[in-house]
Every structure is written in C-alpha cells, then in structure tokens.
Amino acid sequence: MTDESVVDGRELVAARWFPLDALPAKLPPAYSISRWLIDATRAGVRR
C-alpha cells in the first residue's frame, strides 16, 4: 500500500489527499461517494 494516488485517466483524471483541517473550499456534491467519505470521516473525528 502507498500514500500515492493512482489515476487511471478514464474514471479519474486527478486525485489528491487533504488533511481534514485543510480541505478545499469547494467540496464534491453531497450526493457523491467522495463527499460521503469526507462527511463520515469528519463525524468520526468529532466524537
């Protein structure tokens, strides 16, 4: 396992990791899997 993102160029054209305290201002839409993962991670950290 590696910390580097692997982009296949078909499904994903870009990928990056962000610490929770440095997320971009514009997040993915609330209905996306990526946003669900972000929100779930944030909720887990707040416990």
N, C-alpha and C positions, 0 to 999 in steps of 0.2 A: 504494500500500500504506500502511496506517496501523497504529499501535500499539493502536488501539481494537478491542475485540472486538465482533463483530456477532452479536446473538442474535435468532433468528427467532421465538421464542416457542412453536414447535412441537417441534423436535428439541432445542433448548437453551433453558433458561429463565434461566440465569445463566452468565457466563463472566468469568474474571479471569486476569491474568498474575501470576506469582510469581517472584522471583529464586530460584535453587536453594538459597541459604542461608536462605530464609525460607518454605519450603513449609509448608502447613498440617499439623498433626499427623495428621489423618485423610486419607490418600490414597485415590484410587479403587482398586477391587479389582484384583488382579494380572492378571486376565484381560481387563481393559478396554484399549482403544486408548490412552486418556489415560495410564494407568499405564505402558504400554509406552513411550510417548514420554518420560515422566518418567525412567524407568529407563535408557533408551538415552541420554538427554541427560546424566544423572549419570555413566554409564560413560564417555562421551566426554570429559567434563571431567576425570575421574580419570587419563586416560592421560598 
